[in-house]
């Protein structure tokens, strides 16, 4: 069981406690394809964000969300996730005009994720 609660912080707004049931172990993810503000879907780089202001790997795993069924949860650390357009090579930082924070993401299709290559 995953209990997720994010307090308001410089990266993102607070989110009240959410509970998810794990269906598989988490795996590091580097990119997510999202459709934002009516635009066609695009790829975005994603990292987990710590309260210390440092990027860490974002993690994705299939979960059962009692309200929405099976989905893929993408979560970061205690300050949520940080995202930026794929073409941006700017350093991760808060604030930044081309980056934004989110407490977590729920997506429906694993094809919308790029997983990190983990050395064997």
Backbone bond lengths (Angstrom), bond angles and torsions (degrees), N, CA, C in turn:
res aa  C-N    CA-C-N  psi(-1)  N-CA   C-N-CA  omega(-1)  CA-C   N-CA-C  phi
1 X - - - 1.439 - - 1.529 108.92 -
2 X 1.321 115.87 136.93 1.462 122.66 178.14 1.522 107.55 -111.16
3 X 1.312 116.26 124.34 1.458 121.78 174.02 1.514 106.35 -108.92
4 X 1.322 116.29 118.66 1.460 121.61 -174.44 1.517 108.98 -119.40
5 X 1.337 115.64 123.78 1.452 121.75 176.21 1.522 107.15 -145.94
6 X 1.321 116.16 126.19 1.457 121.31 -178.60 1.522 108.07 -118.29
7 X 1.316 116.32 126.00 1.465 120.51 175.30 1.516 108.73 -83.15
8 X 1.333 116.89 153.23 1.463 120.72 177.38 1.523 108.86 -55.87
9 X 1.325 115.82 136.90 1.452 121.29 -178.78 1.527 107.93 -152.25
10 X 1.329 119.39 173.18 1.466 120.46 -178.05 1.532 114.38 -60.72
11 X 1.331 117.86 -21.19 1.456 121.68 -178.03 1.523 113.57 -85.05
12 X 1.342 118.29 -37.74 1.463 119.85 -174.89 1.525 111.04 -157.84
13 X 1.314 114.77 166.87 1.461 121.20 176.86 1.530 110.06 -73.41
14 X 1.307 114.85 163.90 1.465 121.06 178.09 1.528 110.25 -71.64
15 X 1.305 115.18 155.12 1.463 121.78 171.19 1.526 106.93 -135.71
16 X 1.332 115.32 130.73 1.459 119.99 178.60 1.523 110.43 -67.06
17 X 1.309 115.87 163.95 1.454 121.77 -174.91 1.529 111.53 -54.10
18 X 1.332 114.29 129.77 1.462 122.72 174.11 1.515 107.17 -123.42
19 X 1.308 116.94 143.48 1.456 121.97 -179.52 1.528 108.49 -120.36
20 X 1.320 115.69 130.62 1.459 122.80 178.49 1.523 108.63 -126.85
21 X 1.314 116.00 149.24 1.466 121.17 176.65 1.528 107.66 -104.36
22 X 1.322 115.52 122.08 1.463 121.66 -177.35 1.525 111.32 -67.78
23 X 1.343 116.03 134.49 1.458 121.55 175.06 1.522 111.92 -111.53
24 X 1.341 116.29 -13.54 1.458 122.05 176.59 1.516 108.09 -159.33
25 X 1.338 117.76 162.36 1.469 120.10 178.85 1.533 111.08 -68.91
26 X 1.340 117.36 154.41 1.464 120.56 177.75 1.527 111.48 -71.68
27 X 1.331 114.93 149.70 1.471 122.41 176.49 1.521 108.29 -132.57
28 X 1.340 118.06 144.38 1.466 120.02 178.29 1.528 111.10 -66.75
29 X 1.319 115.27 138.14 1.458 122.02 -179.02 1.527 108.06 -127.33
30 X 1.334 116.56 144.03 1.465 121.26 -176.60 1.521 113.73 -111.46
31 X 1.333 117.22 -26.79 1.460 121.18 -176.00 1.533 109.91 -142.36
32 X 1.334 114.22 151.02 1.455 121.13 176.51 1.524 108.64 -137.96
33 X 1.333 115.97 140.32 1.463 120.53 176.86 1.523 107.60 -96.79
34 X 1.342 115.25 123.78 1.463 121.79 -177.53 1.519 110.13 -130.70
35 X 1.320 115.11 152.96 1.459 121.47 170.73 1.520 106.43 -109.05
36 X 1.323 116.50 111.33 1.458 121.90 -175.87 1.514 111.42 -112.78
37 X 1.315 116.79 137.88 1.461 123.67 172.77 1.516 113.23 47.41
38 X 1.318 117.36 45.09 1.446 121.12 175.88 1.519 115.64 74.57
39 X 1.325 117.84 -0.55 1.470 120.73 176.57 1.523 109.40 -76.77
40 X 1.325 115.99 161.72 1.455 118.76 173.97 1.526 108.55 -66.52
41 X 1.311 116.17 158.45 1.463 119.24 -176.54 1.520 110.84 -63.56
42 X 1.331 114.93 143.34 1.458 122.86 -179.91 1.520 108.98 -139.16
43 X 1.330 115.56 159.12 1.460 121.45 175.82 1.520 109.84 -88.16
44 X 1.344 115.62 141.29 1.461 123.03 177.74 1.521 108.55 -131.99
45 X 1.323 116.32 141.65 1.463 120.90 171.17 1.522 107.29 -73.64
46 X 1.322 117.02 144.76 1.460 121.40 -179.16 1.522 109.75 -139.17
47 X 1.326 115.28 139.55 1.469 121.67 175.03 1.526 108.17 -137.58
48 X 1.319 115.53 160.63 1.452 120.57 169.16 1.516 107.96 -80.31
49 X 1.342 116.92 149.27 1.460 119.97 -176.81 1.514 109.73 -124.13
50 X 1.332 116.11 127.20 1.456 121.64 178.90 1.513 111.75 -93.96
51 X 1.306 116.58 158.19 1.469 121.21 176.29 1.525 111.49 -61.94
52 X 1.334 116.52 -20.15 1.464 120.43 177.67 1.534 112.35 -79.40
53 X 1.350 117.37 -0.57 1.457 121.28 178.05 1.513 114.53 81.79
54 X 1.316 117.48 18.85 1.456 121.41 179.97 1.527 111.33 -112.21
55 X 1.330 114.68 142.67 1.459 121.28 176.90 1.525 110.04 -78.44
56 X 1.317 114.93 143.48 1.452 123.54 176.24 1.524 106.48 -138.97
57 X 1.312 119.23 162.57 1.467 118.62 -179.93 1.530 112.10 -59.22
58 X 1.326 115.40 137.95 1.463 120.81 169.95 1.521 106.67 -80.12
59 X 1.320 116.67 151.66 1.457 121.34 -177.89 1.527 109.55 -122.32
60 X 1.342 115.36 140.42 1.460 121.08 179.64 1.525 109.18 -125.86
61 X 1.334 115.59 141.62 1.455 120.18 175.84 1.520 110.00 -158.53
62 X 1.330 114.85 148.42 1.466 119.93 175.44 1.516 108.52 -71.24
63 X 1.332 114.90 135.16 1.460 121.62 -179.58 1.520 109.47 -137.82
64 X 1.313 115.31 161.65 1.454 122.10 170.67 1.517 106.37 -103.13
65 X 1.323 115.87 115.06 1.461 122.15 176.71 1.514 105.53 -102.28
66 X 1.316 117.19 108.64 1.465 121.60 -171.38 1.523 113.06 -50.23
67 X 1.324 117.67 -27.39 1.456 119.85 179.95 1.511 113.42 -85.07
68 X 1.328 117.77 -27.65 1.458 120.74 -172.99 1.523 114.57 -121.63
69 X 1.315 119.61 -1.73 1.452 121.58 -177.31 1.516 111.48 85.23
70 X 1.335 116.88 -152.41 1.459 122.18 -177.38 1.528 109.62 -81.04
71 X 1.321 115.61 133.07 1.464 122.29 179.71 1.524 107.96 -149.64
72 X 1.314 115.73 176.33 1.463 121.30 175.11 1.519 107.47 -110.26
73 X 1.318 115.35 119.47 1.460 123.03 179.35 1.521 108.43 -91.35
74 X 1.330 115.95 127.30 1.461 121.66 172.95 1.516 106.22 -113.06
75 X 1.324 115.72 120.73 1.460 119.63 -178.10 1.516 110.52 -133.86
76 X 1.316 114.15 159.10 1.451 120.16 179.37 1.511 109.73 -114.51
77 X 1.302 115.31 -127.52 1.454 121.41 178.95 1.515 109.27 -112.35
78 X 1.329 117.00 -154.48 1.461 121.37 -173.26 1.530 114.03 -65.18
79 X 1.335 118.30 -16.47 1.474 121.21 177.19 1.521 111.37 -108.42
80 X 1.314 118.59 15.71 1.456 122.27 174.07 1.514 114.34 86.05
81 X 1.327 115.01 -143.64 1.458 123.94 -178.15 1.520 110.23 -115.15
82 X 1.300 116.28 157.63 1.469 121.74 173.12 1.525 106.18 -128.56
83 X 1.338 117.08 135.13 1.456 122.52 -177.61 1.516 110.67 -128.22
84 X 1.351 115.06 153.82 1.469 121.02 175.19 1.531 107.66 -153.28
85 X 1.341 116.63 156.92 1.467 119.73 176.80 1.530 110.80 -57.89
86 X 1.301 115.75 147.34 1.457 121.57 -176.65 1.523 112.58 -58.30
87 X 1.340 116.73 -37.92 1.470 119.51 -177.01 1.520 113.13 -73.91
88 X 1.319 118.66 -14.89 1.464 121.81 -179.13 1.520 110.77 -75.51
89 X 1.310 115.94 132.29 1.462 121.21 176.45 1.528 110.98 -114.51
90 X 1.323 116.11 12.42 1.465 121.61 179.42 1.530 109.92 -62.56
91 X 1.314 116.09 150.85 1.471 120.86 176.79 1.523 109.13 -63.92
92 X 1.313 115.87 147.97 1.462 120.83 176.12 1.525 108.61 -68.83
93 X 1.334 116.26 127.30 1.462 119.65 178.05 1.524 110.51 -162.95
94 X 1.314 114.82 154.49 1.466 123.14 174.11 1.510 106.74 -117.56
95 X 1.304 121.52 127.17 1.464 125.42 -6.78 1.524 110.89 -84.86
96 X 1.324 116.05 163.11 1.463 123.29 174.18 1.526 106.54 -154.64
97 X 1.332 118.73 132.11 1.458 120.69 -174.23 1.534 115.24 -65.36
98 X 1.327 118.28 -22.93 1.464 120.59 179.69 1.527 113.05 -102.58
99 X 1.311 117.83 6.29 1.458 121.39 179.79 1.521 109.27 -121.96
100 X 1.311 115.74 158.14 1.460 119.86 176.14 1.522 109.81 -152.21
101 X 1.312 114.79 161.67 1.451 121.28 -179.90 1.516 111.35 -108.29
102 X 1.313 115.87 157.52 1.465 123.90 175.13 1.519 107.06 -147.47
103 X 1.326 118.06 144.08 1.465 119.37 179.35 1.534 112.35 -63.43
104 X 1.351 116.35 -40.84 1.460 123.62 177.59 1.516 106.76 -170.26
105 X 1.323 116.80 171.00 1.459 121.70 174.88 1.513 109.28 -129.23
106 X 1.309 116.56 146.29 1.459 123.42 170.18 1.518 106.67 -121.17
107 X 1.329 116.72 122.46 1.457 119.88 178.23 1.526 108.93 -126.72
108 X 1.312 115.70 162.30 1.454 119.18 -174.13 1.510 116.29 -101.24
109 X 1.330 118.46 -18.31 1.462 120.48 -171.69 1.526 111.02 -126.71
110 X 1.309 115.79 123.73 1.467 120.84 -179.64 1.530 111.69 -64.05
111 X 1.325 117.94 -20.09 1.467 121.09 176.92 1.531 111.22 -66.81
112 X 1.322 117.37 -14.46 1.461 121.92 178.98 1.521 112.71 -90.38
113 X 1.318 117.03 16.05 1.469 122.10 179.20 1.522 110.31 -127.18
114 X 1.324 114.82 147.61 1.462 121.65 168.23 1.514 106.51 -119.19
115 X 1.296 115.93 118.84 1.459 121.25 -178.13 1.514 110.64 -85.62
116 X 1.322 116.03 149.78 1.462 122.09 176.05 1.524 108.64 -69.02
117 X 1.316 114.99 146.33 1.466 120.25 174.68 1.522 106.88 -82.04
118 X 1.314 115.85 118.01 1.462 120.93 -179.00 1.519 108.33 -100.07
119 X 1.329 118.49 122.11 1.470 120.50 -179.84 1.525 111.40 -57.88
120 X 1.307 115.33 141.49 1.472 120.47 -179.56 1.500 111.56 -76.90
